[in-house]
Amino acid sequence: MVRMGILDSILSKKSPVGVIGLGYVGLPLLIEFCRAGFPVTGFDNDPQKVELLTAGKSYIRHIDLSVLSCAERARFRATGDFALLADMECILVCVPTPLNRNREPDMSYVLGTAEIIGTHLRKDQLIILESTTYPGTTDGEMRAILERTGLKAGRDFYLAFSPEREDPSNRDFSIRTVPKVVGGYTRDCLRLAEALYGAVVERTVPVSSPRVAEAAKLLENIYRSVNIALVNELKMLFDKMDIDVWEVIEAAKTKPFGFHAFYPGPGLGGHCIPIDPFYLTWKAREYDFHTRFIELAGEINTSMPDYVVEKVALALNDAGKAVKGSRILILGLAYKANVDDDRESPSFRLMERLEAMGSDVEYNDPYIPVIRPSREYERFAGRRSVEISRNYDLILIATPHDEYRSIDFAGLGIPIVDTRHVVKSNGRYIYRA
């Protein structure tokens, strides 16, 4: 039975809320709880993030801390001192769930965070995982770690899973307006988690277990992955048939039922779509099940940079040049338009392949002035965005930033390979990829 103390504390918005992981998911969530009236503490092991937030500055372009009033800022703090978790009643975990070098789930962030929470766990705390993961993580591995303390989930502390649904730079939807799926380990766990999220979102969607909530999140992202793979494959086919796939999609989406438009590109990017399907694929092996459809979609999407490079070679060849020795400018390092997030961006794979073929590659991105260090593409760290000019042998459009849409690419007089339908007009130097 849920203890009324923590429920009353949540309903009165006096419950201290801690958010672990202050990235593209955790920081917006922390701000929303702060604006709702809760005392909030953000936890991160990056001292630079903590320092900036303490100074009232954001390190994520589309998140503006100035929206917080003075009173709201007084309820907000950031820290790297995880011992303060003991002071929290509600703890939300928003840490990365990447893939390792073998393309298998890297659970070190989630399980390592669970170990830290366990060190400071006390009775009547509510722990909620938001990181995307395979079914069984919350009520399996995470619960097992937390229960090493001798405290039992559903009796001494409360445990739930509620998947993040963050879409950076989307002006049509926000944390408040997107329904929040919530699955509790027990009914009491669900009741508390619903009460907490009910204070900051317009609608909660309770489900029967954390596993259902975990599976729902994977379904959302797998749905996108396989449909993007479909239009990517059709793009390659229609190109051979001299049919514009973008015109086809625009015509097809006029059907008011039974069709949802997806768009092709140079490959998948971001922290969700290129990664999350493989969490389920990996988990399926425990059940001796082969997720053929998911894996085929992954193969198609992963192959798209190679298709784009072929188009680059063709465009250069038409201009009497080879890939080797050519100067190429990639427009867009971010994985999607109008954000400063380059995680899993296909632009990195394009740079890697073109440089391996002997090209001199530079990039322009108004949102990413310098490439940050990353585990997979460390050698690109420190490179800086350059100006767009005609002093290149070819320009490759990889990200459809708004800033690119007003440029007269045809007037540059050099080959343009457009992977995102940024250039609307056809011309001698315009190539679709």
C-alpha positions as CSV (number, residue, x, y, z in Angstrom):
1,M,0.0,0.0,0.0
2,V,1.4,3.4,-1.0
3,R,2.3,5.6,1.9
4,M,0.3,8.8,1.9
5,G,3.3,11.0,2.8
6,I,5.0,10.7,-0.5
7,L,1.7,10.9,-2.5
8,D,0.7,14.0,-0.6
9,S,4.1,15.5,-1.2
10,I,3.8,14.9,-4.9
11,L,0.3,16.2,-5.2
12,S,1.3,19.4,-3.3
13,K,4.4,19.7,-5.4
14,K,6.7,19.7,-2.4
15,S,8.4,16.5,-3.4
16,P,12.1,17.1,-4.3
17,V,12.6,15.8,-7.8
18,G,16.1,14.7,-9.0
19,V,16.9,14.2,-12.7
20,I,20.0,12.2,-13.5
21,G,21.5,13.0,-16.9
22,L,21.1,16.6,-18.1
23,G,21.2,16.1,-21.9
24,Y,18.6,16.5,-24.6
25,V,16.0,14.5,-22.5
26,G,16.9,15.2,-18.9
27,L,17.3,19.0,-19.1
28,P,13.9,19.8,-20.7
29,L,12.3,17.4,-18.2
30,L,14.0,19.1,-15.3
31,I,12.9,22.6,-16.5
32,E,9.3,21.4,-16.9
33,F,9.2,20.1,-13.3
34,C,10.7,23.4,-12.1
35,R,8.1,25.4,-14.0
36,A,5.4,23.2,-12.4
37,G,6.5,24.2,-9.0
38,F,8.6,21.3,-7.8
39,P,12.0,21.8,-6.1
40,V,14.4,20.2,-8.6
41,T,18.0,19.1,-8.7
42,G,19.8,18.1,-11.9
43,F,22.6,15.5,-11.5
44,D,25.4,15.2,-14.1
45,N,29.0,14.0,-14.0
46,D,30.0,16.7,-16.5
47,P,31.3,19.7,-14.5
48,Q,31.0,22.0,-17.4
49,K,27.2,21.4,-17.7
50,V,26.8,21.9,-14.0
51,E,28.7,25.1,-14.1
52,L,26.7,26.5,-17.0
53,L,23.4,25.6,-15.5
54,T,24.4,27.1,-12.2
55,A,25.1,30.3,-14.1
56,G,21.7,30.1,-15.7
57,K,23.1,29.2,-19.1
58,S,22.0,26.4,-21.5
59,Y,24.4,24.4,-23.6
60,I,21.6,23.1,-25.8
61,R,20.6,25.6,-28.5
62,H,16.8,25.1,-28.5
63,I,16.5,25.1,-24.7
64,D,16.4,28.6,-23.2
65,L,16.8,28.8,-19.4
66,S,15.6,32.4,-19.5
67,V,12.0,31.1,-19.7
68,L,12.4,30.4,-15.9
69,S,11.3,33.2,-13.6
70,C,13.4,34.3,-10.7
71,A,11.2,32.3,-8.3
72,E,11.5,29.2,-10.6
73,R,15.3,29.5,-10.8
74,A,15.4,29.6,-7.0
75,R,13.9,26.0,-7.0
76,F,16.5,24.8,-9.5
77,R,20.0,23.6,-8.9
78,A,22.5,21.5,-10.8
79,T,25.2,19.3,-9.1
80,G,27.7,16.6,-9.6
81,D,27.3,15.5,-6.0
82,F,25.3,12.2,-6.2
83,A,25.2,11.9,-2.5
84,L,22.4,14.4,-2.7
85,L,20.2,11.7,-4.2
86,A,19.4,10.7,-0.6
87,D,17.5,14.0,-0.3
88,M,15.3,13.3,-3.3
89,E,11.8,11.7,-3.1
90,C,11.5,11.2,-6.9
91,I,14.5,10.3,-9.1
92,L,14.2,10.3,-12.9
93,V,16.9,8.5,-14.8
94,C,17.7,10.0,-18.3
95,V,21.1,8.5,-19.2
96,P,22.3,7.3,-22.7
97,T,21.6,3.8,-24.0
98,P,24.0,3.5,-26.9
99,L,25.3,0.4,-28.8
100,N,28.8,-0.9,-28.2
101,R,31.4,-1.6,-30.9
102,N,29.7,-4.9,-31.6
103,R,26.3,-3.1,-32.2
104,E,24.9,-4.6,-29.0
105,P,23.2,-2.8,-26.1
106,D,25.6,-0.8,-23.9
107,M,23.8,-0.8,-20.6
108,S,26.7,0.6,-18.6
109,Y,25.1,4.0,-18.1
110,V,21.8,2.6,-16.9
111,L,23.2,-0.1,-14.7
112,G,26.0,2.2,-13.4
113,T,23.4,4.8,-12.5
114,A,21.3,2.2,-10.7
115,E,24.4,1.3,-8.6
116,I,24.8,4.9,-7.7
117,I,21.2,5.3,-6.7
118,G,21.4,2.1,-4.7
119,T,24.2,3.6,-2.7
120,H,21.9,6.4,-1.5
121,L,18.5,4.6,-1.7
122,R,16.1,5.0,1.2
123,K,12.5,4.1,1.9
124,D,9.7,5.8,0.1
125,Q,11.7,7.0,-2.8
126,L,10.2,6.8,-6.4
127,I,12.7,5.7,-9.1
128,I,11.7,6.1,-12.7
129,L,13.8,5.1,-15.7
130,E,13.2,7.1,-18.9
131,S,16.0,5.8,-21.0
132,T,15.0,3.7,-24.0
133,T,15.8,0.0,-23.4
134,Y,14.7,-3.5,-24.0
135,P,11.8,-5.0,-22.1
136,G,12.8,-6.4,-18.7
137,T,15.4,-3.8,-17.8
138,T,13.4,-1.9,-15.2
139,D,11.8,-4.8,-13.3
140,G,14.8,-7.1,-14.0
141,E,18.3,-5.8,-13.9
142,M,17.6,-2.4,-12.4
143,R,15.3,-3.7,-9.7
144,A,17.9,-6.4,-8.8
145,I,20.6,-3.8,-8.3
146,L,18.4,-1.6,-6.2
147,E,17.1,-4.5,-4.1
148,R,20.7,-5.4,-3.1
149,T,20.2,-2.7,-0.4
150,G,17.7,-5.0,1.3
151,L,14.8,-2.7,0.4
152,K,12.1,-4.2,-1.8
153,A,10.5,-2.6,-4.8
154,G,6.8,-1.9,-4.4
155,R,7.1,-2.3,-0.6
156,D,10.0,-0.1,0.6
157,F,10.6,2.0,-2.5
158,Y,8.7,2.5,-5.8
159,L,9.9,1.7,-9.3
160,A,8.5,2.6,-12.8
161,F,9.4,3.1,-16.4
162,S,8.2,6.0,-18.5
163,P,9.9,6.4,-21.9
164,E,11.0,9.8,-23.1
165,R,9.3,11.1,-26.2
166,E,11.5,14.2,-26.7
167,D,11.7,15.6,-30.2
168,P,14.3,18.4,-30.2
169,S,13.2,21.6,-32.0
170,N,9.7,20.4,-32.7
171,R,7.5,23.5,-32.2
172,D,4.3,21.6,-32.5
173,F,4.8,19.3,-29.5
174,S,6.3,19.7,-26.0
175,I,6.8,17.6,-22.9
176,R,3.5,18.9,-21.6
177,T,1.4,18.1,-24.7
178,V,2.8,14.7,-25.6
179,P,1.0,11.9,-23.8
180,K,3.2,10.1,-21.2
181,V,3.2,6.3,-21.1
182,V,3.8,5.0,-17.6
183,G,4.3,1.5,-16.3
184,G,4.8,0.7,-12.6
185,Y,6.3,-2.4,-11.0
186,T,3.2,-2.6,-8.8
187,R,-0.1,-0.7,-8.7
188,D,1.3,1.6,-6.0
189,C,4.3,2.3,-8.1
190,L,2.1,3.2,-11.1
191,R,-0.1,5.4,-8.9
192,L,2.8,7.5,-7.7
193,A,4.4,7.8,-11.1
194,E,1.1,8.9,-12.7
195,A,0.7,11.5,-9.9
196,L,4.2,12.8,-10.5
197,Y,3.9,13.1,-14.3
198,G,0.3,14.3,-14.1
199,A,1.6,17.5,-12.6
200,V,3.6,18.3,-15.8
201,V,1.8,16.6,-18.7
202,E,-1.7,17.0,-20.0
203,R,-2.3,13.2,-20.2
204,T,-0.7,10.1,-18.8
205,V,-1.2,6.7,-20.4
206,P,-1.0,4.0,-17.7
207,V,0.0,0.5,-18.9
208,S,0.1,-2.8,-17.0
209,S,3.8,-3.1,-16.4
210,P,7.2,-1.5,-17.1
211,R,7.8,-4.2,-19.8
212,V,4.8,-3.0,-21.8
213,A,6.0,0.6,-21.5
214,E,9.5,-0.4,-22.6
215,A,8.1,-2.4,-25.5
216,A,5.8,0.5,-26.6
217,K,8.8,2.8,-26.9
218,L,10.7,0.3,-29.0
219,L,7.6,-0.1,-31.2
220,E,7.4,3.6,-31.8
221,N,11.0,3.8,-33.0
222,I,11.0,0.5,-34.9
223,Y,7.9,1.7,-36.8
224,R,9.9,4.8,-37.9
225,S,13.0,2.8,-38.8
226,V,11.2,0.2,-41.0
227,N,9.2,2.9,-42.8
228,I,12.2,5.1,-43.4
229,A,13.9,2.0,-44.8
230,L,11.0,1.4,-47.1
231,V,11.2,4.9,-48.7
232,N,15.0,4.7,-48.8
233,E,14.7,1.5,-50.9
234,L,12.0,3.0,-53.1
235,K,14.2,6.1,-53.6
236,M,16.9,3.9,-55.0
237,L,14.5,2.1,-57.2
238,F,12.6,5.1,-58.4
239,D,15.9,6.8,-59.3
240,K,16.6,4.1,-61.7
241,M,13.1,4.5,-63.2
242,D,13.7,8.3,-63.5
243,I,10.8,9.0,-61.0
244,D,11.1,11.6,-58.3
245,V,10.4,9.9,-55.0
246,W,9.6,13.2,-53.3
247,E,6.9,13.9,-55.8
248,V,5.6,10.4,-55.3
249,I,5.4,10.9,-51.5
250,E,3.7,14.2,-51.8
251,A,1.0,12.7,-54.1
252,A,0.6,9.6,-51.9
253,K,0.1,11.6,-48.7
254,T,-3.0,13.3,-50.0
255,K,-4.8,10.0,-49.2
256,P,-6.6,10.9,-45.9
257,F,-6.5,7.4,-44.5
258,G,-4.2,4.4,-44.5
259,F,-1.0,6.3,-45.3
260,H,1.6,8.2,-43.3
261,A,4.4,10.0,-45.0
262,F,8.0,9.1,-44.3
263,Y,11.0,10.7,-46.1
264,P,14.3,9.3,-47.4
265,G,17.7,10.5,-46.5
266,P,21.4,9.8,-46.4
267,G,21.1,7.4,-43.4
268,L,19.6,7.4,-39.9
269,G,20.8,9.7,-37.1
270,G,20.0,10.7,-33.6
271,H,20.0,8.9,-30.3
272,C,16.9,6.8,-31.0
273,I,16.1,5.5,-34.5
274,P,19.5,4.1,-35.5
275,I,20.0,2.4,-32.1
276,D,16.7,1.3,-30.4
277,P,15.6,-1.4,-32.8
278,F,18.8,-3.3,-32.1
279,Y,18.0,-3.4,-28.4
280,L,14.9,-5.5,-29.3
281,T,16.8,-7.5,-31.9
282,W,19.5,-8.4,-29.2
283,K,16.8,-9.2,-26.6
284,A,15.0,-11.5,-29.1
285,R,17.9,-13.9,-29.1
286,E,17.1,-14.9,-25.6
287,Y,13.9,-16.3,-27.0
288,D,15.5,-17.9,-30.0
289,F,13.7,-15.4,-32.3
290,H,15.2,-13.8,-35.4
291,T,13.8,-10.3,-36.0
292,R,14.3,-10.4,-39.8
293,F,12.1,-7.4,-40.7
294,I,13.9,-5.1,-38.2
295,E,17.3,-6.3,-39.3
296,L,16.6,-5.9,-43.0
297,A,15.4,-2.3,-42.3
298,G,18.7,-1.7,-40.4
299,E,20.7,-3.0,-43.3
300,I,19.0,-0.7,-45.8
301,N,19.3,2.3,-43.6
302,T,22.9,1.6,-42.8
303,S,23.7,1.2,-46.5
304,M,22.4,4.7,-47.5
305,P,25.7,6.5,-47.0
306,D,27.3,4.2,-49.6
307,Y,24.5,5.0,-52.0
308,V,25.1,8.7,-51.5
309,V,28.8,8.3,-52.1
310,E,28.1,6.6,-55.4
311,K,26.0,9.6,-56.4
312,V,28.9,11.9,-55.4
313,A,31.3,9.9,-57.6
314,L,28.8,10.1,-60.5
315,A,28.4,13.9,-60.1
316,L,32.1,14.4,-60.0
317,N,32.6,12.1,-63.0
318,D,30.1,14.2,-65.0
319,A,32.3,17.2,-64.2
320,G,35.4,15.4,-65.4
321,K,36.8,14.9,-61.9
322,A,37.5,11.9,-59.6
323,V,36.5,11.5,-55.9
324,K,40.2,11.3,-55.1
325,G,41.7,14.7,-54.8
326,S,38.3,16.6,-54.9
327,R,37.3,19.2,-52.4
328,I,33.9,18.4,-51.0
329,L,31.8,20.5,-48.7
330,I,29.1,18.7,-46.6
331,L,26.2,20.9,-45.5
332,G,24.8,19.8,-42.2
333,L,26.5,17.8,-39.4
334,A,23.4,17.6,-37.2
335,Y,21.3,14.5,-37.5
336,K,18.1,16.5,-38.2
337,A,17.2,20.0,-39.2
338,N,17.7,23.0,-36.9
339,V,19.3,21.2,-33.9
340,D,22.8,21.1,-32.5
341,D,22.8,17.4,-31.9
342,D,25.2,15.3,-34.1
343,R,24.8,11.9,-32.4
344,E,24.9,9.1,-34.9
345,S,24.7,11.6,-37.7
346,P,25.2,10.0,-41.2
347,S,27.3,13.0,-42.0
348,F,30.2,11.4,-40.1
349,R,29.9,8.2,-42.1
350,L,29.9,10.3,-45.3
351,M,33.0,12.2,-44.2
352,E,34.7,8.9,-43.3
353,R,33.9,7.2,-46.6
354,L,34.8,10.2,-48.8
355,E,38.1,10.8,-47.0
356,A,39.0,7.1,-47.3
357,M,38.6,7.6,-51.0
358,G,41.0,10.5,-51.1
359,S,38.7,13.5,-50.9
360,D,39.4,16.7,-48.9
361,V,36.2,17.0,-46.9
362,E,35.0,20.0,-44.9
363,Y,31.6,20.8,-43.4
364,N,29.3,23.7,-42.7
365,D,26.6,23.7,-40.0
366,P,25.2,26.9,-38.4
367,Y,24.3,24.9,-35.3
368,I,27.6,23.0,-34.8
369,P,30.5,25.4,-35.1
370,V,33.0,22.8,-33.9
371,I,32.9,19.0,-33.8
372,R,32.7,17.7,-30.2
373,P,34.7,14.6,-29.1
374,S,32.8,11.3,-29.6
375,R,33.6,7.7,-28.9
376,E,33.2,6.6,-32.5
377,Y,34.5,9.6,-34.5
378,E,37.2,10.9,-32.2
379,R,39.5,11.9,-35.1
380,F,37.0,14.5,-36.4
381,A,36.9,16.3,-33.0
382,G,38.0,20.0,-33.2
383,R,37.2,20.5,-36.9
384,R,35.3,23.7,-37.5
385,S,32.4,24.7,-39.7
386,V,33.5,26.7,-42.8
387,E,31.7,29.2,-45.0
388,I,29.7,28.0,-48.0
389,S,31.3,29.0,-51.3
390,R,31.8,27.9,-54.8
391,N,35.5,27.0,-54.0
392,Y,34.7,23.3,-53.9
393,D,34.4,20.6,-56.5
394,L,31.1,19.5,-55.0
395,I,28.6,20.3,-52.3
396,L,26.7,17.5,-50.5
397,I,23.5,18.5,-48.7
398,A,23.1,16.1,-45.7
399,T,20.9,18.0,-43.3
400,P,17.9,20.2,-44.3
401,H,18.6,23.2,-42.1
402,D,16.2,26.1,-42.8
403,E,19.3,28.3,-43.4
404,Y,20.1,26.3,-46.6
405,R,16.7,26.6,-48.2
406,S,17.2,30.2,-49.4
407,I,20.6,29.5,-51.1
408,D,20.8,29.6,-54.9
409,F,22.7,26.4,-55.3
410,A,22.2,26.2,-59.0
411,G,23.9,29.6,-59.2
412,L,27.1,28.3,-57.6
413,G,28.0,26.5,-60.8
414,I,29.3,23.3,-59.2
415,P,27.8,19.9,-58.7
416,I,25.2,19.7,-55.8
417,V,24.2,16.4,-54.4
418,D,21.0,16.8,-52.5
419,T,19.9,14.0,-50.1
420,R,17.1,16.0,-48.4
421,H,15.1,17.7,-51.2
422,V,16.4,21.1,-50.1
423,V,16.9,22.2,-53.7
424,K,13.5,22.4,-55.3
425,S,14.6,23.3,-58.8
426,N,16.2,21.0,-61.3
427,G,19.3,22.0,-63.1
428,R,22.5,20.9,-64.8
429,Y,24.4,20.6,-61.6
430,I,21.7,19.3,-59.3
431,Y,21.8,15.6,-58.4
432,R,19.3,13.8,-56.1
433,A,20.6,11.1,-53.7
